[in-house]
Amino acid sequence: MRALPMAVSRGAVACATPAAAAAAVPRRSMLLSTAAAGAALQSDPIRLMSTPKLKLRASAGAAQAAATSFSSNDEAFTWAKKDNRRLLHVVYRVGDIDRTIKFYTECLGMKLLRKRDIPEEKYTNAFLGYGPEETNFAIELTYNYGVDSYDIGAGFGHFGIATDDVAKTVELIRAKGGKVTREPGPVKGGKTVIAFIEDPDGYKFEILERPGTPEPLCQVMLRVGDLDRAISFYEKACGMKLLRKRDNPEYKYTVAMMGYGPEDQNAVLELTYNYGVTEYDKGSAYAQIAIGTDDVYKTAEVVKLSGGKVVREAGPLPGIGTKITAILDPDGWKSVFVDNIDFAKELE
């Protein structure tokens, strides 16, 4: 696969850890709250943690035990757009979870929302963010015992953090020992003031100047090989909206912002296409995004009707009963849809 050339400013990426570490990564199951759930997902490389107590409306089909057929593709895609969805959290692996928690809380101002260790499965999870999981997008860190580095790959781009003052934020990060990889200034081809920093594992964070936002953890950027194909998939299969699209021929890239609500109020998925690059190495570090839904059965059916790949059929996890389904987009990026009501019950 072709990695992005370093000369492309928007897509440049540093693979901070050895690719050989990927071979040492244990094949973990997604797990909610008991080890029994993992048996259902042995093919998945990372476990899915519980999500917030969401006081959400239940759809008529949320508790059904089998997929519901749609009378047409249009009906299916319309349902997906009306479904009660939002981005819940992003999941990725780190080599030293305490070091990462310290960096995120002291340098980036996040809060440690919860943490748990599962010694029988040899992993630890921690959730961090800027607000309660009931309302805010969060980060789920996974530490697998004995694995201290991962290959980030060329496909993952960065996470975005919105702040009132980029320059002030960057100086705080620098004072705390953080690595600044791009000094504050206008984005190339635009006016928004940004900067880039790097965490201890090599994950990049874009710091954006956006005063007063209710969702500081605002972006997950992934690179794709065909932007129009990716936009169509996320619109139809995932029910997202194309919030904006911007082409920058001078720097040879195009970006599309996808999500479930206004960009200044919600976390969004930023898809980046670099001219002429059709494939990327995804590495072993980044895992997936979790998305809430009122009906995982209908969700899986919509994904199939849109030509997407379902890698975990819709249904309850053994021992828990929480319903999920896992899918891959055309570029191989994973999303896991989680039943809203089941997750709320799990945390009661």
N, C-alpha and C positions, 0 to 999 in steps of 0.2 A: 504494500500500500504506500501511496505517496504521502509524506508528511508535508505540512505547510512550510514553505520557505521562510526563513527568518526575516527576509526583507519585507514581507507583507506585515505592515504594522498592526493591523487589526487582528490578524490571525497568529502572530508570532507566539510561540509557546516554548517554555523551558521544561524539559523532562528532567526533573530534579533527582530522580532515583533510578537505580539500575533496573533494567528490564528483567534481569534474571530473578529479581525478587518475586515476580509474578508466579514463578513456578512453585514458590513456597507458600502461596496463599491457599489456605484450606478452603475447600468447596463448602461454603456455609449455606445452610437453609435460611429462609426468611422465617423469623420467629416473632410472635406477638408477646405472649406472656408465659408460655410453658414450653418445655423442650419437646413435648409431644407434637406441637405444631410443625416443628422442623421436618418431621418425617414425610410430610406431604410435599416438601419443596426441596428435595435433595439436589435438584439440578440447578437451583438458583445460587449465585455466588455470595449473596448477602441477605441477612434477615430483615424483615420489615417490622419496625417497631410500632407500638400502639400510637394512635393519634388522639387529638384532643377531644374533650367532651363537647360535642357539637349539638346545640339545640336546634336541630334542623327538621324540616318537614320530611315525612316519610312518603315515598312514592308508593303507588298502589302495588307495584311489583317488587318492592324491596325485599319482601320476605319469601318470595316464591322460590321453589326448589329447581326450576328448570327455565331455560331461555324462553322468552316470549317472541313469537314471530311478528315481524312488521309486514304490513301489506305492500310496502314499496321501500326502495332505498331512500327516497326523499323523506318518507315518514321517519325512518330510522335516524337520518342525519338531523332532522328537525328535533327529534326527541333528545338527541345528544346535546344540542345547543340549549335546550330548556332544562336539562338535568341540573341538579343542585351540586355544582362542582366548584372546587378551588384547589390550588396547589397547597399541599399540607406540609411537606418537608422534602429536603434533598438528602440523599444518603451517599456517603463516601468513606473511604478507609484512611486511617492515619497510623503512623508508626509508633507514636507515643501520645496516648490520649491525654495524660495530665499536662504535658507540655503544650498541646494544642489548646486545651481548655484555658490554661494560663494566658496564652497569647490572645485568644479570642476575647476573654473577659477584660484583660488589662490593656491591650492595644486597640481592640476593635469595639470595646464597650458593650459586648453581649452579656447576657445573663445565662448562667447554667440553670436550665429549666428542670432537668432530671438526669440521673445517671444510674446505671445498674450493671452489675457484674454477673455473668453466667458462667461460673467455673466449669460446670459439667459440659458446656459447649465450647469452652475456651475462648470466650470473647467478652468484650465490655462495650456498652453503648452509652453515649451521652448526647443529650439534646440541648442545643443552645439557640438563642435568638434574642430579639428585642422586645418581645411581648408574649403574652400567654398563647399557647398553641390553639386555644379555642378560636382565636381571631387572627393570629399572625403566622407567617411562613417561618419555618425553623430549619436548622441544620441537624442532621443525625450523624454523629461520628461513630465509626466502628473500629475498634482495635481488636485484632486477632492475635491471640497469645503467640509470642515469639516471632512475629513478622514486623520488622522495624522500618521497612521501606517498600514503596510501590512505584510502578511505572505509571506516571500520569498520562502518557501518550500525547498524541498531537491533536486528537479530536476534541478533548475537553478544552474549553476556553477560560472562563473565569466565573466568579460569583460577583454580584453587584451589591454595593452598600451605598445608600443615599444618606447624605449628611448636610447640615446647614452650611458648613464651611470646610471645603476640601483642604485648603492650606493648613488650617489649624489642626484638622484631623491627622494629616500626614506628619506634621511636626510632633504630635503626641506619639504616633506610631514609631517615628524615628527615635524619639527620646527613650522609648521603652525597648529599643533594640530591634525594631522591625526593619525589614528590608524594603526599601522604596525602589521600585524598578522603573517608574515613570513619574517625574515631578509634576506638580499641579499645573494645569494649563488647558486651553480649549481643545476639545477633541478634534482630530484632523478631519477637515471637511465639515465641521459644525461649530457650534458656539458653547455647548455645555462644558463646564469646567470639570475635568476629571484628573485622576492620578491612579497609578497602579502600585500595589504592594504585594508581597509574597509571604505566605505563612511558612512555618517551619518544615512542612512537608512539600513545599513547592507549589501549592495551589495559589493561583492568582486571584486577587480581589480588585475590582475596579471601584474606586471611590468616586461617587458622582455628587455634584452639588445640586441638591433638590430640597430646599427648605420646607419644613412642616409636613413631611410625608408621614402617614400612619404606618407605612410598611418599609422600614429602613433596609431590611434584607430583601432586595427588590428584583434581582435577576439571577438566572442561571444561563450562561452562554455555552452553546454547543455548536460545533462546526458540522456542516452537512455538505454532501456532494452535489445535490440538486435542490435548489431552494424552492422552486415552484412545486416540486414533488412533495417536499417536506411540509410546506404551507398547506397544501391540499390534504395531506394526511392528518395534520393536527386540527384542521377545521372540521373534517368529516368524521374521522375516527375518534377524536378526543373532544370534539365540540368546542374548541377554542375559537377565538376571534383573532383575525389579523388586525392588530392595533395600529401598526404603521410599518412601512417598508421604505428603506433608504438605500439608494445605490451610490457608490462613491467610486466612479471610474478612475479618478486620479490615483487612488490607492488600491484599485482592483479588488474591491469587495462589495458585497451587498448584505444588509442585515434586515431581518424581519422580526418584529416583536409580536409574540403570540401569548394570549392569556384569557382569563375569564372576567376581566374587568379593567377599568381605566389604569393605564400604566403608572400614574402618579399615586394610585391608591392600593395597588395590588402587586404581588410578585408576578413576574412574567418570565417566559422562556424566550431567550434571544437566540435566534438561529442565524449563523453567519456562513455565507458562501464566499469563498475566495476564488477568484477567476481561475478556471482551468484545473482546480483540485477537486477530484471526484471521490476520493477515498481517504480515510484517516485511520491511524492506529489508535484504538481506544484505550490501550493500556490496561492496568489492573486496579486502578485507584478509585475512579468514579464508578458509582453503581446505578442509581436510578432516582426518579422523582416519584413521590407518592401523591395521588390525586383522590379526593373524596368523590363519591357518587352515591346516588340513592338506589342504584340497581346494577350490580356487577354482571348479572346475566345479560341484561339488555346491552350493557356496555361492551361485553365480549362479542355479542352478535353484531353490533354496529362496526366494531373493528374489523371483523371478518368481511362484512359487506363492503367495507371501504378498501379491501385488499390487504389489510394489515395482518400481522402475525401474532396470534395468541400463544404465548409460551407457557402459560399456566391457566387452564380452563377455569371458568368461574365456578365457585363453590366454597363451602365452609372449610376452614382449617380444622383437622382432627383435634379433639380435645378442647377446642375453644369455641368453634362455631362461627367465628368472624369470617364473612365472605369476602374474597378478593379475586382479582384476575390480573395477570401480568401480560404485557404486550411489548412488542418491539416496533419501532418506527422503521421506515425504509433504509435508514442508515445504521440500524442496529442499536439505537439508544433505547433503553428500557424505561417504561412507566408501569407503576402498579396502582390499580384502582382499588379502593377500599370502601366497603359499605359504611355509610355514615352512621346509621342507626346502630349497627353492630359495634362499632368502635366506641360510640357514646356509652353503650351498655357495659362494655368491657371495663370502662374506667369509673363506673358508678361505685 
